[in-house]
Amino acid sequence: MPRRSETTIVGAGPAGLACAIVLAQAGRRVTVREWHSRVGHRFHDDFQGLENWSRDEDVLEEIAKAGIASDFEWHPVSAGTVFDPSGKPHQVQGRRPLFYLLRRGPAEGTLDDVLLKQALAAGVDVRFNDRVRKFDGAGVLAAGPRQVGVIAAGYVFETDMEDGAWLALGHALAPGGYAYLLVQGGRGTVASCMFTGFHDQAKHVAATVAFFRTNAGLDMRDSRTFGGYGNIRVPAAAMQGGHPVIGEQAGFQDMLAGFGIRYAIRSGVLAAQSILDDGDYTARWQAEIGPWLKAGVVNRLVFSQAGEPGMKLAISRLARSDADRLLKRAYGPSPLKSILLPFARRHYRAQLADPGCGSADCDCVWCRHGEHRKAARPDGSRIRLRAGRKTEICYRSMP
Ligand SMILES: Cc1cc2nc3c(=O)[nH]c(=O)nc-3n(C[C@H](O)[C@H](O)[C@H](O)COP(=O)(O)OP(=O)(O)OC[C@H]3O[C@@H](n4cnc5c(N)ncnc54)[C@H](O)[C@@H]3O)c2cc1C
């Protein structure tokens, strides 16, 4: 049995590693158990954006305050081109970086690699090839997405293009989402980020590549396909079996655009602080993350109802304003969004449903049965249950 001050963290993504770093720096014994043989296995050296518009505080300062160094490779991006659904380009500019471009995956210098190195330096015991199904003692669940609400697919490549950031809207490119092209230092990522229409993924990726070839001079060498998925929910408590649930396992994601890294790190830090001061993690995330999460649900409803004319209007307004200021307002909570929230929740009921049972007695790492009492069979056999119209597998008793 682990000693009282020892904490097990399931999953070595940004959420789990941020949590581990904060706990270890405070003198706690921490073990991170990671299913795969290396960090960042879900990612492919693709560029991602660490969002920097939703709060007044710069995201790198926010991370530094928690004791996490930003010594991964990052590049500030404060301007870019946004194409509206008719293909018209608009130049967008912020007064400060709108996001920090970083790389994801196991390679040197990525966010994942550098967080791992910081965790190891702080004395965290990281165990790879260790898929956790249940565990005893104090712990934090950080196992990443449990269902698919959004997918991104495209290419990573080498290029002679100038650095830049391009985004394009339109159903043919990315249904319900956006297509993006990011180039930095001779490397690039081009992808379609879709919130619906997953079955036509290949068609949307091909349309995205063709669009950026024509409109942004996309030029790819040594291209490799990549893809991934994300999970968006508004959990009731983000606690399971007395363990805080953090990052995308909790469903913490920006429902409008799928920016999850800031939520992952922030929730990891909040969980660590709650363990260190014996505080209430649920109250903390509901205050510090909840309002933005809920605003994202409303934003998604507005985006999906806006249609092409609404999108064109929004983009031309963005181009005429300080983009960081407008995006901060759009992403933040407001009284109007509180009024719209019940409608938005109803609209996205299936997507927002929490598959976990939320029971204090549940020790599943990946609880999806939704009915804890019925699932807890004493003979330890694998259980299949009907939860709503879907058959879910409970991992509680799997060998
Ligand atoms: C293609 C793509 C592009 C994206 N672009 C952006 C972007 O530009 N900006 C942004 O902010 N976000 C982006 N996101 C989302 C962002 O990457 C995630 O929100 C973030 O990685 C979530 O971190 P996490 O630690 O919660 O989960 P993860 O990064 O998924 O880490 C979870 C870890 O837990 C491990 N694990 C799972 N189950 C177990 C188990 N049973 N036992 C032990 N270990 C387990 C997994 O192997 C994994 O290593 C993107 C996502 C994708 C797929």
The ligand as an SDF file (V2000), in Angstrom:
LIG
                    3D

 53 58  0  0  0  0  0  0  0  0999 V2000
   -4.6800   16.4440  -33.4600 C   0  0  0  0  0  0  0  0  0  0  0  0
   -4.9200   17.2710  -32.2270 C   0  0  0  0  0  0  0  0  0  0  0  0
   -4.6320   18.6230  -32.2530 C   0  0  0  0  0  0  0  0  0  0  0  0
   -4.8220   19.3920  -31.1010 C   0  0  0  0  0  0  0  0  0  0  0  0
   -4.5060   20.7130  -31.1200 N   0  0  0  0  0  0  0  0  0  0  0  0
   -4.5990   21.4500  -29.9880 C   0  0  0  0  0  0  0  0  0  0  0  0
   -4.1800   22.7990  -29.9710 C   0  0  0  0  0  0  0  0  0  0  0  0
   -3.7390   23.3620  -30.9810 O   0  0  0  0  0  0  0  0  0  0  0  0
   -4.2630   23.4840  -28.7930 N   0  0  0  0  0  0  0  0  0  0  0  0
   -4.7280   22.8980  -27.6500 C   0  0  0  0  0  0  0  0  0  0  0  0
   -4.7820   23.5580  -26.5930 O   0  0  0  0  0  0  0  0  0  0  0  0
   -5.1480   21.6120  -27.6440 N   0  0  0  0  0  0  0  0  0  0  0  0
   -5.0760   20.8780  -28.7710 C   0  0  0  0  0  0  0  0  0  0  0  0
   -5.4700   19.5710  -28.7680 N   0  0  0  0  0  0  0  0  0  0  0  0
   -5.9840   19.0070  -27.5070 C   0  0  0  0  0  0  0  0  0  0  0  0
   -4.8270   18.7110  -26.5320 C   0  0  0  0  0  0  0  0  0  0  0  0
   -3.8040   18.0400  -27.2020 O   0  0  0  0  0  0  0  0  0  0  0  0
   -5.3520   17.8710  -25.3550 C   0  0  0  0  0  0  0  0  0  0  0  0
   -6.4360   18.5760  -24.7850 O   0  0  0  0  0  0  0  0  0  0  0  0
   -4.3080   17.5910  -24.2840 C   0  0  0  0  0  0  0  0  0  0  0  0
   -3.2580   16.7960  -24.7550 O   0  0  0  0  0  0  0  0  0  0  0  0
   -4.9810   16.8560  -23.1120 C   0  0  0  0  0  0  0  0  0  0  0  0
   -4.0100   16.4990  -22.1670 O   0  0  0  0  0  0  0  0  0  0  0  0
   -4.2790   15.3230  -21.1230 P   0  0  0  0  0  0  0  0  0  0  0  0
   -3.0790   15.2470  -20.2690 O   0  0  0  0  0  0  0  0  0  0  0  0
   -5.6000   15.5310  -20.4820 O   0  0  0  0  0  0  0  0  0  0  0  0
   -4.4540   14.0030  -22.0080 O   0  0  0  0  0  0  0  0  0  0  0  0
   -3.4160   13.2560  -22.9810 P   0  0  0  0  0  0  0  0  0  0  0  0
   -2.4890   14.2200  -23.6000 O   0  0  0  0  0  0  0  0  0  0  0  0
   -4.2670   12.4160  -23.8840 O   0  0  0  0  0  0  0  0  0  0  0  0
   -2.6010   12.2900  -22.0160 O   0  0  0  0  0  0  0  0  0  0  0  0
   -3.2230   11.2000  -21.3780 C   0  0  0  0  0  0  0  0  0  0  0  0
   -2.1940   10.1040  -21.1420 C   0  0  0  0  0  0  0  0  0  0  0  0
   -2.7960    9.0820  -20.3450 O   0  0  0  0  0  0  0  0  0  0  0  0
   -2.3490    7.8170  -20.8200 C   0  0  0  0  0  0  0  0  0  0  0  0
   -3.3270    6.7880  -20.4190 N   0  0  0  0  0  0  0  0  0  0  0  0
   -4.5640    6.6090  -20.9140 C   0  0  0  0  0  0  0  0  0  0  0  0
   -5.1690    5.5750  -20.2690 N   0  0  0  0  0  0  0  0  0  0  0  0
   -4.2800    5.1100  -19.3600 C   0  0  0  0  0  0  0  0  0  0  0  0
   -4.3210    4.0460  -18.4130 C   0  0  0  0  0  0  0  0  0  0  0  0
   -5.3920    3.2800  -18.2630 N   0  0  0  0  0  0  0  0  0  0  0  0
   -3.2130    3.8150  -17.6530 N   0  0  0  0  0  0  0  0  0  0  0  0
   -2.1040    4.5910  -17.7760 C   0  0  0  0  0  0  0  0  0  0  0  0
   -2.0180    5.6200  -18.6760 N   0  0  0  0  0  0  0  0  0  0  0  0
   -3.1090    5.8790  -19.4560 C   0  0  0  0  0  0  0  0  0  0  0  0
   -2.2740    8.0180  -22.3140 C   0  0  0  0  0  0  0  0  0  0  0  0
   -1.4060    7.0430  -22.9000 O   0  0  0  0  0  0  0  0  0  0  0  0
   -1.7270    9.4470  -22.4230 C   0  0  0  0  0  0  0  0  0  0  0  0
   -0.3080    9.4640  -22.4840 O   0  0  0  0  0  0  0  0  0  0  0  0
   -5.3250   18.7840  -29.9070 C   0  0  0  0  0  0  0  0  0  0  0  0
   -5.6300   17.4250  -29.9010 C   0  0  0  0  0  0  0  0  0  0  0  0
   -5.4370   16.6690  -31.0480 C   0  0  0  0  0  0  0  0  0  0  0  0
   -5.7620   15.2040  -31.0140 C   0  0  0  0  0  0  0  0  0  0  0  0
  1  2  1  0
  2  3  1  0
  2 52  2  0
  3  4  2  0
  4  5  1  0
  4 50  1  0
  5  6  2  0
  6  7  1  0
  6 13  1  0
  7  8  2  0
  7  9  1  0
  9 10  1  0
 10 11  2  0
 10 12  1  0
 12 13  2  0
 13 14  1  0
 14 15  1  0
 14 50  1  0
 15 16  1  0
 16 17  1  0
 16 18  1  0
 18 19  1  0
 18 20  1  0
 20 21  1  0
 20 22  1  0
 22 23  1  0
 23 24  1  0
 24 25  2  0
 24 26  1  0
 24 27  1  0
 27 28  1  0
 28 29  2  0
 28 30  1  0
 28 31  1  0
 31 32  1  0
 32 33  1  0
 33 34  1  0
 33 48  1  0
 34 35  1  0
 35 36  1  0
 35 46  1  0
 36 37  1  0
 36 45  1  0
 37 38  2  0
 38 39  1  0
 39 40  1  0
 39 45  2  0
 40 41  1  0
 40 42  2  0
 42 43  1  0
 43 44  2  0
 44 45  1  0
 46 47  1  0
 46 48  1  0
 48 49  1  0
 50 51  2  0
 51 52  1  0
 52 53  1  0
M  END
$$$$
